[in-house]
Amino acid sequence: METVNVNLGDRSYPIYIGPGLLRQPELLTQHVAGKRCMVITNDLVGPLYLKATEAILATAPSIQQGDTCILPDGEAYKDMPTLITIMDAALSKKLDRKSTFVALGGGVIGDMVGFAAAIYQRGVNFIQVPTTLMAMVDSAVGGKTAVNHALGKNMIGAFYQPQCVIIDTDTLNSLPDRELASGIAEIVKYGLIRDPELFVWLEANMEKLVAREPAALAHAIKRSCENKAAIVALDEREGDVGIRATLNLGHTFGHAVETGFGYGKWLHGEAVSVGMVMAVDMSVRLGWVDQALYGRTVKLLERANLPVALPEGSGMTLEKFEETMSIDKKVSDGVLRLILLKGALGQCVFTKDYDAKVLRETIQAYCR
């Protein structure tokens, strides 16, 4: 087992990474402070891992058994009505302020459960147990919690840190290939924005990652968590310095795609993959990076079985992009700030100082 720490003073917490962690009860139970603990999962993950999680809790006599909440699976249910379902379950079971929520699932479950924990009785503890690669390398770490709104992704939420993150890499054995590729997109992102050695490693090892070789997965997950933890420690709440904002490379374009297509039509990582290609393309058009990096990025994402362009007849237009991007969370005083690459591999900027004409040209190039 490997441990990566997220250093946030008295709110610091560990990320445990390794196989078989759902067979090590103390990892979870030591972070449950009270007598009540509700496991929240979905109807896809629940049949696979809920019994194992309940068995862990059963090893602690002080924890009351049987508190679960099973939600429908999918991005389409990352909304306020589903959030209220969690509230209804917690209230009907009379959970108090010392209770703990356990998020068992992928990014949708983690985001919703974290937000539910942030607002239930003004805040209760929660634990992340991610079961998708996307959640392991990105969304389960750092305390961003939210639900979607019809007008924009993740627009209703809070910064709220978990007590710990338990990454049992064995859960990736049940992950569909498309979901695995979606998570790889976020790993590629770290290489582009701050970790050139990781990018080069991915170029040499992508086939091993796609084939789920345990050593390759373990390396990529740990390196991604180390990158995420370092950034969060420097800029937890995405302040004006923009350090944490760099984690959103490609996300402004990608979120517009997810919103435009309808939540759930494309996986988050698939939309981010195209968004990163667009961001690198725009960086090339601005003269900030060379064309070779664009080619390397496209080739790497294709080897991960990720999309690098929108499909024919996608319905995405310049106007649709602009409308969605105008309410992006990175808009400040009416000005959209973007994360773009500038300089050598691993260097990026969070900026409003770009040619708006080049932004429009880039978007137009991908609207087919």
TORKOL-4160 file (C-alpha; in steps of 0.2 Angstrom, whole numbers, padded with zeros to 4 digits, m for minus):
368
<pt num="1" X="0000" Y="0000" Z="0000"/>
<pt num="2" X="0006" Y="0018" Z="m0004"/>
<pt num="3" X="0000" Y="0033" Z="0005"/>
<pt num="4" X="m0001" Y="0051" Z="m0002"/>
<pt num="5" X="m0005" Y="0065" Z="0010"/>
<pt num="6" X="m0015" Y="0080" Z="0006"/>
<pt num="7" X="m0008" Y="0094" Z="0017"/>
<pt num="8" X="m0021" Y="0106" Z="0023"/>
<pt num="9" X="m0016" Y="0109" Z="0041"/>
<pt num="10" X="m0029" Y="0102" Z="0053"/>
<pt num="11" X="m0040" Y="0097" Z="0038"/>
<pt num="12" X="m0026" Y="0086" Z="0031"/>
<pt num="13" X="m0030" Y="0068" Z="0026"/>
<pt num="14" X="m0022" Y="0053" Z="0018"/>
<pt num="15" X="m0025" Y="0044" Z="0001"/>
<pt num="16" X="m0022" Y="0026" Z="0003"/>
<pt num="17" X="m0018" Y="0017" Z="m0014"/>
<pt num="18" X="m0016" Y="m0002" Z="m0017"/>
<pt num="19" X="m0025" Y="m0018" Z="m0021"/>
<pt num="20" X="m0036" Y="m0027" Z="m0008"/>
<pt num="21" X="m0039" Y="m0011" Z="0003"/>
<pt num="22" X="m0058" Y="m0016" Z="0004"/>
<pt num="23" X="m0051" Y="m0031" Z="0014"/>
<pt num="24" X="m0042" Y="m0020" Z="0027"/>
<pt num="25" X="m0056" Y="m0014" Z="0038"/>
<pt num="26" X="m0046" Y="m0002" Z="0049"/>
<pt num="27" X="m0042" Y="0009" Z="0035"/>
<pt num="28" X="m0060" Y="0015" Z="0034"/>
<pt num="29" X="m0066" Y="0012" Z="0052"/>
<pt num="30" X="m0052" Y="0023" Z="0060"/>
<pt num="31" X="m0059" Y="0038" Z="0051"/>
<pt num="32" X="m0077" Y="0035" Z="0057"/>
<pt num="33" X="m0079" Y="0046" Z="0072"/>
<pt num="34" X="m0097" Y="0043" Z="0077"/>
<pt num="35" X="m0109" Y="0028" Z="0079"/>
<pt num="36" X="m0118" Y="0031" Z="0062"/>
<pt num="37" X="m0111" Y="0028" Z="0045"/>
<pt num="38" X="m0121" Y="0029" Z="0029"/>
<pt num="39" X="m0114" Y="0021" Z="0013"/>
<pt num="40" X="m0121" Y="0030" Z="m0002"/>
<pt num="41" X="m0118" Y="0021" Z="m0019"/>
<pt num="42" X="m0127" Y="0018" Z="m0035"/>
<pt num="43" X="m0137" Y="0003" Z="m0043"/>
<pt num="44" X="m0121" Y="m0002" Z="m0054"/>
<pt num="45" X="m0108" Y="m0001" Z="m0040"/>
<pt num="46" X="m0118" Y="m0007" Z="m0026"/>
<pt num="47" X="m0120" Y="m0025" Z="m0032"/>
<pt num="48" X="m0101" Y="m0026" Z="m0034"/>
<pt num="49" X="m0094" Y="m0018" Z="m0018"/>
<pt num="50" X="m0108" Y="m0013" Z="m0006"/>
<pt num="51" X="m0107" Y="m0030" Z="0004"/>
<pt num="52" X="m0088" Y="m0028" Z="0006"/>
<pt num="53" X="m0090" Y="m0011" Z="0012"/>
<pt num="54" X="m0104" Y="m0016" Z="0024"/>
<pt num="55" X="m0093" Y="m0031" Z="0030"/>
<pt num="56" X="m0079" Y="m0018" Z="0034"/>
<pt num="57" X="m0091" Y="m0008" Z="0045"/>
<pt num="58" X="m0097" Y="m0023" Z="0054"/>
<pt num="59" X="m0080" Y="m0026" Z="0061"/>
<pt num="60" X="m0082" Y="m0011" Z="0072"/>
<pt num="61" X="m0095" Y="m0015" Z="0086"/>
<pt num="62" X="m0097" Y="0004" Z="0089"/>
<pt num="63" X="m0104" Y="0007" Z="0072"/>
<pt num="64" X="m0123" Y="0004" Z="0069"/>
<pt num="65" X="m0126" Y="m0007" Z="0054"/>
<pt num="66" X="m0138" Y="m0006" Z="0039"/>
<pt num="67" X="m0137" Y="0013" Z="0034"/>
<pt num="68" X="m0137" Y="0013" Z="0015"/>
<pt num="69" X="m0143" Y="0024" Z="0001"/>
<pt num="70" X="m0143" Y="0017" Z="m0017"/>
<pt num="71" X="m0145" Y="0030" Z="m0031"/>
<pt num="72" X="m0147" Y="0028" Z="m0050"/>
<pt num="73" X="m0131" Y="0027" Z="m0060"/>
<pt num="74" X="m0126" Y="0040" Z="m0072"/>
<pt num="75" X="m0121" Y="0059" Z="m0075"/>
<pt num="76" X="m0140" Y="0062" Z="m0079"/>
<pt num="77" X="m0144" Y="0059" Z="m0060"/>
<pt num="78" X="m0131" Y="0071" Z="m0054"/>
<pt num="79" X="m0144" Y="0084" Z="m0050"/>
<pt num="80" X="m0154" Y="0092" Z="m0036"/>
<pt num="81" X="m0168" Y="0079" Z="m0035"/>
<pt num="82" X="m0155" Y="0065" Z="m0032"/>
<pt num="83" X="m0146" Y="0076" Z="m0019"/>
<pt num="84" X="m0163" Y="0077" Z="m0010"/>
<pt num="85" X="m0164" Y="0058" Z="m0010"/>
<pt num="86" X="m0148" Y="0058" Z="0000"/>
<pt num="87" X="m0155" Y="0071" Z="0012"/>
<pt num="88" X="m0171" Y="0061" Z="0013"/>
<pt num="89" X="m0162" Y="0045" Z="0017"/>
<pt num="90" X="m0151" Y="0053" Z="0031"/>
<pt num="91" X="m0166" Y="0062" Z="0039"/>
<pt num="92" X="m0177" Y="0046" Z="0039"/>
<pt num="93" X="m0163" Y="0036" Z="0047"/>
<pt num="94" X="m0161" Y="0051" Z="0060"/>
<pt num="95" X="m0142" Y="0053" Z="0056"/>
<pt num="96" X="m0134" Y="0066" Z="0068"/>
<pt num="97" X="m0120" Y="0078" Z="0066"/>
<pt num="98" X="m0107" Y="0065" Z="0071"/>
<pt num="99" X="m0112" Y="0053" Z="0057"/>
<pt num="100" X="m0101" Y="0049" Z="0042"/>
<pt num="101" X="m0106" Y="0047" Z="0024"/>
<pt num="102" X="m0096" Y="0035" Z="0013"/>
<pt num="103" X="m0096" Y="0039" Z="m0005"/>
<pt num="104" X="m0094" Y="0022" Z="m0014"/>
<pt num="105" X="m0093" Y="0024" Z="m0033"/>
<pt num="106" X="m0086" Y="0035" Z="m0047"/>
<pt num="107" X="m0085" Y="0054" Z="m0049"/>
<pt num="108" X="m0104" Y="0057" Z="m0049"/>
<pt num="109" X="m0106" Y="0048" Z="m0032"/>
<pt num="110" X="m0091" Y="0056" Z="m0025"/>
<pt num="111" X="m0096" Y="0074" Z="m0030"/>
<pt num="112" X="m0114" Y="0072" Z="m0024"/>
<pt num="113" X="m0110" Y="0063" Z="m0008"/>
<pt num="114" X="m0097" Y="0076" Z="m0004"/>
<pt num="115" X="m0109" Y="0090" Z="m0007"/>
<pt num="116" X="m0123" Y="0081" Z="0003"/>
<pt num="117" X="m0110" Y="0080" Z="0018"/>
<pt num="118" X="m0106" Y="0098" Z="0016"/>
<pt num="119" X="m0124" Y="0104" Z="0019"/>
<pt num="120" X="m0132" Y="0090" Z="0029"/>
<pt num="121" X="m0135" Y="0098" Z="0047"/>
<pt num="122" X="m0121" Y="0111" Z="0041"/>
<pt num="123" X="m0108" Y="0098" Z="0038"/>
<pt num="124" X="m0104" Y="0080" Z="0043"/>
<pt num="125" X="m0089" Y="0069" Z="0039"/>
<pt num="126" X="m0087" Y="0059" Z="0023"/>
<pt num="127" X="m0075" Y="0047" Z="0016"/>
<pt num="128" X="m0071" Y="0044" Z="m0002"/>
<pt num="129" X="m0070" Y="0026" Z="m0009"/>
<pt num="130" X="m0068" Y="0029" Z="m0028"/>
<pt num="131" X="m0071" Y="0014" Z="m0040"/>
<pt num="132" X="m0067" Y="0022" Z="m0056"/>
<pt num="133" X="m0050" Y="0028" Z="m0063"/>
<pt num="134" X="m0057" Y="0046" Z="m0066"/>
<pt num="135" X="m0062" Y="0047" Z="m0047"/>
<pt num="136" X="m0046" Y="0039" Z="m0041"/>
<pt num="137" X="m0034" Y="0051" Z="m0050"/>
<pt num="138" X="m0045" Y="0067" Z="m0049"/>
<pt num="139" X="m0062" Y="0070" Z="m0043"/>
<pt num="140" X="m0061" Y="0060" Z="m0026"/>
<pt num="141" X="m0046" Y="0071" Z="m0021"/>
<pt num="142" X="m0046" Y="0089" Z="m0017"/>
<pt num="143" X="m0064" Y="0093" Z="m0010"/>
<pt num="144" X="m0073" Y="0099" Z="m0025"/>
<pt num="145" X="m0091" Y="0094" Z="m0023"/>
<pt num="146" X="m0106" Y="0098" Z="m0033"/>
<pt num="147" X="m0121" Y="0094" Z="m0043"/>
<pt num="148" X="m0126" Y="0099" Z="m0061"/>
<pt num="149" X="m0138" Y="0112" Z="m0067"/>
<pt num="150" X="m0147" Y="0112" Z="m0083"/>
<pt num="151" X="m0137" Y="0128" Z="m0088"/>
<pt num="152" X="m0120" Y="0122" Z="m0083"/>
<pt num="153" X="m0110" Y="0107" Z="m0075"/>
<pt num="154" X="m0105" Y="0108" Z="m0057"/>
<pt num="155" X="m0113" Y="0125" Z="m0054"/>
<pt num="156" X="m0120" Y="0121" Z="m0037"/>
<pt num="157" X="m0108" Y="0115" Z="m0024"/>
<pt num="158" X="m0095" Y="0118" Z="m0011"/>
<pt num="159" X="m0077" Y="0115" Z="m0007"/>
<pt num="160" X="m0077" Y="0101" Z="0007"/>
<pt num="161" X="m0063" Y="0089" Z="0011"/>
<pt num="162" X="m0065" Y="0071" Z="0015"/>
<pt num="163" X="m0058" Y="0062" Z="0030"/>
<pt num="164" X="m0048" Y="0050" Z="0019"/>
<pt num="165" X="m0048" Y="0043" Z="0001"/>
<pt num="166" X="m0047" Y="0024" Z="0000"/>
<pt num="167" X="m0042" Y="0018" Z="m0018"/>
<pt num="168" X="m0043" Y="0000" Z="m0019"/>
<pt num="169" X="m0036" Y="m0003" Z="m0037"/>
<pt num="170" X="m0044" Y="m0020" Z="m0038"/>
<pt num="171" X="m0060" Y="m0011" Z="m0041"/>
<pt num="172" X="m0054" Y="m0007" Z="m0058"/>
<pt num="173" X="m0055" Y="m0025" Z="m0063"/>
<pt num="174" X="m0074" Y="m0022" Z="m0066"/>
<pt num="175" X="m0072" Y="m0005" Z="m0074"/>
<pt num="176" X="m0078" Y="m0005" Z="m0093"/>
<pt num="177" X="m0065" Y="0000" Z="m0105"/>
<pt num="178" X="m0073" Y="0016" Z="m0110"/>
<pt num="179" X="m0073" Y="0022" Z="m0091"/>
<pt num="180" X="m0055" Y="0017" Z="m0090"/>
<pt num="181" X="m0050" Y="0028" Z="m0105"/>
<pt num="182" X="m0060" Y="0042" Z="m0097"/>
<pt num="183" X="m0049" Y="0042" Z="m0082"/>
<pt num="184" X="m0033" Y="0041" Z="m0093"/>
<pt num="185" X="m0038" Y="0058" Z="m0100"/>
<pt num="186" X="m0036" Y="0066" Z="m0083"/>
<pt num="187" X="m0019" Y="0058" Z="m0081"/>
<pt num="188" X="m0013" Y="0065" Z="m0098"/>
<pt num="189" X="m0019" Y="0082" Z="m0091"/>
<pt num="190" X="m0006" Y="0082" Z="m0077"/>
<pt num="191" X="0008" Y="0078" Z="m0089"/>
<pt num="192" X="0003" Y="0093" Z="m0100"/>
<pt num="193" X="0001" Y="0106" Z="m0086"/>
<pt num="194" X="0015" Y="0102" Z="m0074"/>
<pt num="195" X="0023" Y="0085" Z="m0075"/>
<pt num="196" X="0033" Y="0082" Z="m0091"/>
<pt num="197" X="0041" Y="0067" Z="m0085"/>
<pt num="198" X="0023" Y="0059" Z="m0083"/>
<pt num="199" X="0019" Y="0064" Z="m0100"/>
<pt num="200" X="0035" Y="0055" Z="m0107"/>
<pt num="201" X="0031" Y="0040" Z="m0096"/>
<pt num="202" X="0013" Y="0039" Z="m0104"/>
<pt num="203" X="0021" Y="0040" Z="m0121"/>
<pt num="204" X="0031" Y="0025" Z="m0117"/>
<pt num="205" X="0018" Y="0015" Z="m0107"/>
<pt num="206" X="0001" Y="0019" Z="m0114"/>
<pt num="207" X="m0002" Y="0001" Z="m0120"/>
<pt num="208" X="0002" Y="m0006" Z="m0103"/>
<pt num="209" X="m0010" Y="0007" Z="m0095"/>
<pt num="210" X="m0024" Y="0002" Z="m0107"/>
<pt num="211" X="m0021" Y="m0016" Z="m0104"/>
<pt num="212" X="m0023" Y="m0013" Z="m0085"/>
<pt num="213" X="m0006" Y="m0019" Z="m0080"/>
<pt num="214" X="m0006" Y="m0017" Z="m0061"/>
<pt num="215" X="0011" Y="m0009" Z="m0060"/>
<pt num="216" X="0007" Y="0004" Z="m0073"/>
<pt num="217" X="m0010" Y="0008" Z="m0065"/>
<pt num="218" X="m0002" Y="0010" Z="m0048"/>
<pt num="219" X="0012" Y="0021" Z="m0054"/>
<pt num="220" X="m0001" Y="0032" Z="m0064"/>
<pt num="221" X="m0013" Y="0033" Z="m0050"/>
<pt num="222" X="0000" Y="0038" Z="m0037"/>
<pt num="223" X="0009" Y="0051" Z="m0048"/>
<pt num="224" X="m0008" Y="0059" Z="m0052"/>
<pt num="225" X="m0013" Y="0059" Z="m0033"/>
<pt num="226" X="0004" Y="0067" Z="m0029"/>
<pt num="227" X="0001" Y="0080" Z="m0042"/>
<pt num="228" X="m0017" Y="0084" Z="m0037"/>
<pt num="229" X="m0012" Y="0084" Z="m0018"/>
<pt num="230" X="0002" Y="0096" Z="m0021"/>
<pt num="231" X="m0009" Y="0108" Z="m0031"/>
<pt num="232" X="m0023" Y="0108" Z="m0018"/>
<pt num="233" X="m0011" Y="0111" Z="m0004"/>
<pt num="234" X="m0005" Y="0127" Z="m0013"/>
<pt num="235" X="m0022" Y="0133" Z="m0018"/>
<pt num="236" X="m0037" Y="0124" Z="m0010"/>
<pt num="237" X="m0051" Y="0135" Z="m0016"/>
<pt num="238" X="m0045" Y="0140" Z="m0033"/>
<pt num="239" X="m0040" Y="0158" Z="m0028"/>
<pt num="240" X="m0035" Y="0172" Z="m0039"/>
<pt num="241" X="m0017" Y="0166" Z="m0041"/>
<pt num="242" X="m0025" Y="0152" Z="m0052"/>
<pt num="243" X="m0014" Y="0137" Z="m0047"/>
<pt num="244" X="m0028" Y="0125" Z="m0044"/>
<pt num="245" X="m0037" Y="0132" Z="m0059"/>
<pt num="246" X="m0024" Y="0124" Z="m0070"/>
<pt num="247" X="m0031" Y="0107" Z="m0066"/>
<pt num="248" X="m0046" Y="0113" Z="m0078"/>
<pt num="249" X="m0035" Y="0112" Z="m0094"/>
<pt num="250" X="m0048" Y="0108" Z="m0107"/>
<pt num="251" X="m0062" Y="0108" Z="m0095"/>
<pt num="252" X="m0070" Y="0124" Z="m0101"/>
<pt num="253" X="m0072" Y="0117" Z="m0119"/>
<pt num="254" X="m0076" Y="0100" Z="m0112"/>
<pt num="255" X="m0090" Y="0106" Z="m0100"/>
<pt num="256" X="m0098" Y="0115" Z="m0115"/>
<pt num="257" X="m0098" Y="0099" Z="m0124"/>
<pt num="258" X="m0106" Y="0089" Z="m0110"/>
<pt num="259" X="m0119" Y="0102" Z="m0107"/>
<pt num="260" X="m0122" Y="0104" Z="m0126"/>
<pt num="261" X="m0124" Y="0085" Z="m0129"/>
<pt num="262" X="m0134" Y="0082" Z="m0113"/>
<pt num="263" X="m0127" Y="0075" Z="m0097"/>
<pt num="264" X="m0122" Y="0057" Z="m0099"/>
<pt num="265" X="m0121" Y="0056" Z="m0118"/>
<pt num="266" X="m0102" Y="0057" Z="m0117"/>
<pt num="267" X="m0091" Y="0053" Z="m0102"/>
<pt num="268" X="m0083" Y="0067" Z="m0093"/>
<pt num="269" X="m0065" Y="0061" Z="m0098"/>
<pt num="270" X="m0071" Y="0060" Z="m0116"/>
<pt num="271" X="m0077" Y="0078" Z="m0116"/>
<pt num="272" X="m0061" Y="0083" Z="m0107"/>
<pt num="273" X="m0050" Y="0074" Z="m0120"/>
<pt num="274" X="m0058" Y="0084" Z="m0135"/>
<pt num="275" X="m0057" Y="0100" Z="m0124"/>
<pt num="276" X="m0038" Y="0097" Z="m0121"/>
<pt num="277" X="m0035" Y="0095" Z="m0139"/>
<pt num="278" X="m0044" Y="0111" Z="m0142"/>
<pt num="279" X="m0034" Y="0120" Z="m0128"/>
<pt num="280" X="m0018" Y="0114" Z="m0135"/>
<pt num="281" X="m0023" Y="0119" Z="m0153"/>
<pt num="282" X="m0028" Y="0136" Z="m0147"/>
<pt num="283" X="m0011" Y="0137" Z="m0138"/>
<pt num="284" X="m0002" Y="0133" Z="m0155"/>
<pt num="285" X="m0013" Y="0146" Z="m0164"/>
<pt num="286" X="m0007" Y="0159" Z="m0152"/>
<pt num="287" X="0011" Y="0154" Z="m0155"/>
<pt num="288" X="0013" Y="0149" Z="m0137"/>
<pt num="289" X="0018" Y="0131" Z="m0140"/>
<pt num="290" X="0024" Y="0122" Z="m0156"/>
<pt num="291" X="0014" Y="0111" Z="m0167"/>
<pt num="292" X="0024" Y="0096" Z="m0162"/>
<pt num="293" X="0016" Y="0096" Z="m0145"/>
<pt num="294" X="m0001" Y="0096" Z="m0152"/>
<pt num="295" X="0003" Y="0081" Z="m0163"/>
<pt num="296" X="0010" Y="0072" Z="m0147"/>
<pt num="297" X="m0005" Y="0076" Z="m0137"/>
<pt num="298" X="m0017" Y="0070" Z="m0151"/>
<pt num="299" X="m0007" Y="0054" Z="m0154"/>
<pt num="300" X="m0007" Y="0050" Z="m0135"/>
<pt num="301" X="m0025" Y="0052" Z="m0132"/>
<pt num="302" X="m0029" Y="0042" Z="m0148"/>
<pt num="303" X="m0019" Y="0028" Z="m0141"/>
<pt num="304" X="m0029" Y="0029" Z="m0125"/>
<pt num="305" X="m0045" Y="0026" Z="m0136"/>
<pt num="306" X="m0051" Y="0043" Z="m0132"/>
<pt num="307" X="m0060" Y="0055" Z="m0145"/>
<pt num="308" X="m0049" Y="0070" Z="m0151"/>
<pt num="309" X="m0063" Y="0079" Z="m0161"/>
<pt num="310" X="m0082" Y="0080" Z="m0161"/>
<pt num="311" X="m0092" Y="0068" Z="m0171"/>
<pt num="312" X="m0100" Y="0073" Z="m0187"/>
<pt num="313" X="m0117" Y="0081" Z="m0184"/>
<pt num="314" X="m0113" Y="0084" Z="m0166"/>
<pt num="315" X="m0124" Y="0099" Z="m0166"/>
<pt num="316" X="m0111" Y="0110" Z="m0157"/>
<pt num="317" X="m0110" Y="0127" Z="m0164"/>
<pt num="318" X="m0099" Y="0142" Z="m0160"/>
<pt num="319" X="m0115" Y="0150" Z="m0152"/>
<pt num="320" X="m0118" Y="0135" Z="m0142"/>
<pt num="321" X="m0100" Y="0135" Z="m0135"/>
<pt num="322" X="m0100" Y="0153" Z="m0132"/>
<pt num="323" X="m0117" Y="0153" Z="m0122"/>
<pt num="324" X="m0111" Y="0139" Z="m0111"/>
<pt num="325" X="m0094" Y="0145" Z="m0108"/>
<pt num="326" X="m0101" Y="0162" Z="m0104"/>
<pt num="327" X="m0107" Y="0155" Z="m0087"/>
<pt num="328" X="m0092" Y="0145" Z="m0084"/>
<pt num="329" X="m0085" Y="0146" Z="m0066"/>
<pt num="330" X="m0069" Y="0153" Z="m0073"/>
<pt num="331" X="m0078" Y="0169" Z="m0079"/>
<pt num="332" X="m0073" Y="0184" Z="m0068"/>
<pt num="333" X="m0081" Y="0201" Z="m0070"/>
<pt num="334" X="m0088" Y="0195" Z="m0086"/>
<pt num="335" X="m0072" Y="0189" Z="m0093"/>
<pt num="336" X="m0068" Y="0171" Z="m0097"/>
<pt num="337" X="m0051" Y="0165" Z="m0091"/>
<pt num="338" X="m0044" Y="0150" Z="m0099"/>
<pt num="339" X="m0030" Y="0137" Z="m0095"/>
<pt num="340" X="m0018" Y="0136" Z="m0110"/>
<pt num="341" X="m0001" Y="0129" Z="m0113"/>
<pt num="342" X="0014" Y="0141" Z="m0114"/>
<pt num="343" X="0032" Y="0137" Z="m0116"/>
<pt num="344" X="0039" Y="0120" Z="m0113"/>
<pt num="345" X="0029" Y="0104" Z="m0110"/>
<pt num="346" X="0022" Y="0105" Z="m0092"/>
<pt num="347" X="0020" Y="0124" Z="m0092"/>
<pt num="348" X="0003" Y="0132" Z="m0093"/>
<pt num="349" X="m0005" Y="0149" Z="m0089"/>
<pt num="350" X="m0022" Y="0154" Z="m0082"/>
<pt num="351" X="m0026" Y="0169" Z="m0091"/>
<pt num="352" X="m0038" Y="0182" Z="m0099"/>
<pt num="353" X="m0025" Y="0189" Z="m0110"/>
<pt num="354" X="m0028" Y="0180" Z="m0126"/>
<pt num="355" X="m0035" Y="0185" Z="m0143"/>
<pt num="356" X="m0054" Y="0182" Z="m0143"/>
<pt num="357" X="m0053" Y="0180" Z="m0162"/>
<pt num="358" X="m0041" Y="0165" Z="m0160"/>
<pt num="359" X="m0053" Y="0157" Z="m0147"/>
<pt num="360" X="m0068" Y="0159" Z="m0160"/>
<pt num="361" X="m0057" Y="0152" Z="m0174"/>
<pt num="362" X="m0052" Y="0137" Z="m0163"/>
<pt num="363" X="m0070" Y="0133" Z="m0158"/>
<pt num="364" X="m0076" Y="0135" Z="m0176"/>
<pt num="365" X="m0062" Y="0122" Z="m0182"/>
<pt num="366" X="m0071" Y="0109" Z="m0171"/>
<pt num="367" X="m0089" Y="0112" Z="m0175"/>
<pt num="368" X="m0094" Y="0100" Z="m0189"/>
